[in-house]
Amino acid sequence: MSFQVMSAGSIPATRSNPLCSDLVLIDPKLFHLEIERLVSEKGCGYREALMLYQTRENIEIETVASLVKQNQQLKANLEAECIEERLVKPTVKRLLF
């Protein structure tokens, strides 16, 4: 099995092939920059940008979730958006950050 580090937005077409022996690793920093770019260019929220990225790159939503968990700033922005839209109840812990 070979490993290949790719920047966000450059996942090869072979990624969609489940029998492919190549494992593609997405750099969390580049992933964050790509999500921020989508938010600013499309004028959408973080949730929508994450779904657009997931659909465009044909990756599992669990992969997107693990990338969000690795970036505290992106995680905080997403959480703030969800609190604002009343999808998550604010708690004392969340209010401190």
N, C-alpha and C positions, 0 to 999 in steps of 0.2 A: 504494500500500500504506500502510495506517495502522498506527501503533504505539500500544500501550496497555499501561501498567504496571498490573499487578494484584497485589493482596496474595495471599499463600498462602491457599488454600482458597476463592478466589473466581473461579476460571477459568470463563468463560462457556461455555454449551453449544455455541457456535459453534466452540470450540477443537477439537472432535472432527471437524469438517468439513474434510477436506483441501483442499477448493476454496475455503475461506474466505480472503479477502485480508487479514484482520487478523492481525497478529503479536502474540502475548501474551508479555510479558516478566514473569518472576517475580522479585521482589525477593529476593536471596539472604539478607538479614537476616531477612525475614519467613518465608522458607522454613525457616531454621534454627529460628526460634521455633516454627513449626508442627510440625517434627519432634520438638523437645524436648517439646512439649505431648502429642504422640501417645505418646512414650516414657513420660511420667509418668502419663497418663490410662489407657492400655491396659496398662501394666505390661509392655511388650514391649521388645525390644532395638532398637538403631538400624537393623539390617538389615531387620527386620520393619516398623518404622515407615516406612522409605523405600519399601518395597514397597507398604504400605498407601496411602501418599500417591500413589505412581505410579498405582496402580489406581484410587483414588478420583478423581483429577484427570484420568485418561485421557491421560497424557503419556508420552512415550518414556522408557525407562530411561536413555538417553544424556543426556537433559535433566537427569534427577536426578543423574547422575554429574557433569555439569558444575557443577551447583549445589553439590554436596558439595566438589568441588575448589576452589571459591571461598571456602569457609569453613574455616579451619584448625582451629577448635575442633571442629566437627562431624566433620571428617576424622580428627582425633586420637581422638575418642570412638569412631568406627566402627572405626578401626584397633586400638584397645585391646580392643574387644569381640571382634574377629576373632582377635587374639593369644590372648585368654583362652579362646576356644572352639577354639583350635588350628587355625584355618583359614589362618593366616599365621604363618610362622616369625619369631620375634623376632630382630632383628639388632642389632648395636651401634648403628647409626644410630637405629633405632626405640627402643632402650632409653634413649637420651639425651634424648628428648623427653618 
